[in-house]
Amino acid sequence: AAVAICIRGLGRGGAERLVVQEARALLDAGLPVEVWYQVHGEFLDDLVAIGVSVQQVPPRAARGHLKRLVATHGSIVVHSHSPAMSGMLVVAATGLANIRFIYTEHNMLSSYRPTTRALHRLTAGKLEHLVAVSGAVLDSAPEVRSRQVLIHKDLSTPRVQACLATEFRETGDLRVLCVASFTAKKD
């Protein structure tokens, strides 16, 4: 099977960074991987540099890309990081076999345009699995067969280890280190 990782844009952001990491890990595992996007951005060069096939997939071409990948590899997993792109691909796959859909939700459902929310709700039943970046995001997401919250906690990097090894002058222990974007859309 091959994997198509799908995201609306490739600008600098958390979801886009996750796509690059996911593509690298899948390539390292020996799986055929393509990244499909609609809007150019800075991460395009990063993906090309690690050897990923990167395809711009407008809505009118989605069915052709799905058919091509299934014909080449027998079956595919479509992992989307955009509700609009996920919905578009689910609709484009109508009647096609050997395609499974996974979706990672990065935002609260209320943050999307009404048409995107409606498409997301209508096509969510075709998703095999939904992963959300927080409990609040999961609670706002459409119901699917399998759901979970992704908690990424890699404390093994040398920079984090050096920080954790630093002696602090104040009393008490360092319990949590969180680097994040504190914005309204991140709740």
Secondary structure, 3 states (H helix, E strand, C coil): CEEEEECCECCCCHHHHHHHHHHHHHHHCCCCEEEEECECCCHHHHHHHCCCEEEECCHHHHHHHHHHHHHHHCCEEEEECCHHHHHHHHHHCCCCCCEEEEEEECCCHHHCCHHHHHHHHHHHHHEEEEEECCHHHHHHCCCCCCEEECCCCCCCCHHHHHHHHCCCCCCCCCCCCCCCCCCHHHC
